């Protein structure tokens, strides 16, 4: 998977597939966990870990998990005893890519071709075609990545701050920092629902706040610290 491209396509998917805020937070938490496992097809994660990553209650996580499953974004199954549930993220990249490999090989060689022509020529040509068609997509770079991620992260931050200044500072960030910010911002926004206490986006970028811990309050009013883990 390509982290940035998956996030972009997730937001594109949301334009026609409404999803509740808890389900969005859970999707980001599962994506971060999948990234830490090296993008394994199936991985296990405890509910307690998801509670810490999302700041949600156990019931909210369970509802969000069922919503993501119903909408076709994840597959999950519970396991017996004290074993953690297993999850698989359905990639939007794979789902939307056209199937370019033909199912059958056209018979372009006439039947009258002498048997002395080596059959390996046609086989080698077919293998090269398959290799070309199966070549993995090239990750997005430079301005293409800027165009993809700024509008998305600006909406995610709920448009607080000076857009032009924020856009310029975002463009100067390294991709690794952008990925860290994209994972951190949903948690930071949830922890600061009152926007007047939330930093302007350009300040957030200047101070590299994606490296900060998030102080959240649980339902009893106690403060809970969510430590952010770098990529």
VENWOZI-V860951 format. One record per pair of residues at least 24 apart in sequence whose C-alpha atoms are under 10 Angstrom apart, sorted by the first residue. I is the first residue (numbers start at 0). GAP is how many residues later the second one is. If there is no record, write none. Layout:
I_GAP + I_GAP
This chain:
0_33 + 0_34 + 0_37 + 0_38 + 0_39 + 0_90 + 0_91 + 0_92 + 0_93 + 0_138 + 1_33 + 1_37 + 1_89 + 1_91 + 1_135 + 1_136 + 1_137 + 1_138 + 2_28 + 2_29 + 2_32 + 2_36 + 2_136 + 2_176 + 2_179 + 3_135 + 3_136 + 3_141 + 3_144 + 3_145 + 3_171 + 3_174 + 3_175 + 3_178 + 4_87 + 4_88 + 4_134 + 4_135 + 4_140 + 4_143 + 4_144 + 5_25 + 5_85 + 5_86 + 5_87 + 5_88 + 6_24 + 6_85 + 6_86 + 6_141 + 6_142 + 6_145 + 6_146 + 6_172 + 6_175 + 6_176 + 7_84 + 7_85 + 7_137 + 7_140 + 7_141 + 7_143 + 7_144 + 7_145 + 8_82 + 8_83 + 8_84 + 8_87 + 8_139 + 9_63 + 9_81 + 9_82 + 9_83 + 10_141 + 10_145 + 11_80 + 11_140 + 12_79 + 16_54 + 17_53 + 18_45 + 18_48 + 18_49 + 18_52 + 19_43 + 19_44 + 19_47 + 19_48 + 20_43 + 20_165 + 20_169 + 21_32 + 21_33 + 21_34 + 21_35 + 21_38 + 21_39 + 21_40 + 21_41 + 21_42 + 21_43 + 21_45 + 21_168 + 22_31 + 22_37 + 22_38 + 22_39 + 22_40 + 22_41 + 22_42 + 22_43 + 22_44 + 22_45 + 22_46 + 23_30 + 23_40 + 23_41 + 23_43 + 23_44 + 23_162 + 24_25 + 24_28 + 24_29 + 24_30 + 24_31 + 24_36 + 24_39 + 24_158 + 24_161 + 24_162 + 24_165 + 25_24 + 25_25 + 25_27 + 25_28 + 25_29 + 25_30 + 25_34 + 25_35 + 25_36 + 25_38 + 25_39 + 25_42 + 26_27 + 26_37 + 26_38 + 26_41 + 26_46 + 26_47 + 26_62 + 27_25 + 27_26 + 27_154 + 27_155 + 27_156 + 27_158 + 27_159 + 28_24 + 28_25 + 28_154 + 28_157 + 28_158 + 29_24 + 29_44 + 29_57 + 29_58 + 29_59 + 30_57 + 30_58 + 30_152 + 31_148 + 31_151 + 31_197 + 31_198 + 31_199 + 33_53 + 33_54 + 33_55 + 34_196 + 35_193 + 35_194 + 35_195 + 38_49 + 38_50 + 39_47 + 39_48 + 39_49 + 40_46 + 40_47 + 40_48 + 40_49 + 41_33 + 41_34 + 41_44 + 41_45 + 41_46 + 41_47 + 42_33 + 42_41 + 42_42 + 42_43 + 42_44 + 42_45 + 42_46 + 43_32 + 43_33 + 43_34 + 43_35 + 43_39 + 43_40 + 43_41 + 43_42 + 43_43 + 43_44 + 44_38 + 44_39 + 44_40 + 44_41 + 44_42 + 45_36 + 45_37 + 45_38 + 45_39 + 45_40 + 46_37 + 46_38 + 47_36 + 51_172 + 51_173 + 51_174 + 51_175 + 52_131 + 52_134 + 52_173 + 52_174 + 52_175 + 53_132 + 53_133 + 53_136 + 53_172 + 54_132 + 54_135 + 54_136 + 54_161 + 54_162 + 54_163 + 54_169 + 54_170 + 54_171 + 55_134 + 55_162 + 55_163 + 56_161 + 56_162 + 92_44 + 96_40 + 98_34 + 98_35 + 99_30 + 99_32 + 99_33 + 99_34 + 100_28 + 100_29 + 100_30 + 100_31 + 100_32 + 100_33 + 101_27 + 101_28 + 101_31 + 140_34 + 141_29 + 141_32 + 141_33 + 142_28 + 144_26 + 144_30 + 144_33 + 145_24 + 145_25 + 145_26 + 145_27 + 145_29 + 145_32 + 146_24 + 148_29 + 148_30 + 148_33 + 149_28 + 151_30 + 152_25 + 152_28 + 152_29 + 152_32 + 152_33 + 152_48 + 153_47 + 155_26 + 155_29 + 155_30 + 155_33 + 156_25 + 156_28 + 156_29 + 156_31 + 156_32 + 156_38 + 156_41 + 156_42 + 156_43 + 156_44 + 157_31 + 157_37 + 157_43 + 158_36 + 158_41 + 158_42 + 159_35 + 159_36 + 159_38 + 159_39 + 159_40 + 159_41 + 159_42 + 160_37 + 160_38 + 160_39 + 160_40 + 160_41 + 160_42 + 160_43 + 161_38 + 161_39 + 161_40 + 161_41 + 162_37 + 162_38 + 162_39 + 163_38 + 164_36 + 164_37 + 164_38 + 165_34 + 165_35 + 165_36 + 165_37 + 165_38 + 165_39 + 165_40 + 166_34 + 166_35 + 167_34 + 168_32 + 168_33 + 168_34 + 168_36 + 168_37 + 169_31 + 169_32 + 169_35 + 169_36 + 172_32 + 172_35 + 175_54 + 175_55 + 176_28 + 176_31 + 176_33 + 176_34 + 176_53 + 176_54 + 177_27 + 177_32 + 178_31 + 178_51 + 178_52 + 179_28 + 179_29 + 179_30 + 179_31 + 179_48 + 179_49 + 179_50 + 179_51 + 180_24 + 180_27 + 180_28 + 180_29 + 180_30 + 180_49 + 181_28 + 182_27 + 182_45 + 182_46 + 182_47 + 182_48 + 183_25 + 183_26 + 183_27 + 183_28 + 183_29 + 183_30 + 183_44 + 183_45 + 183_46 + 184_24 + 184_25 + 186_27 + 186_28 + 186_29 + 186_39 + 186_41 + 187_24 + 187_25 + 187_26 + 187_27 + 187_28 + 187_38 + 188_25 + 189_24 + 189_26 + 190_24 + 190_25 + 190_26 + 190_35 + 191_24
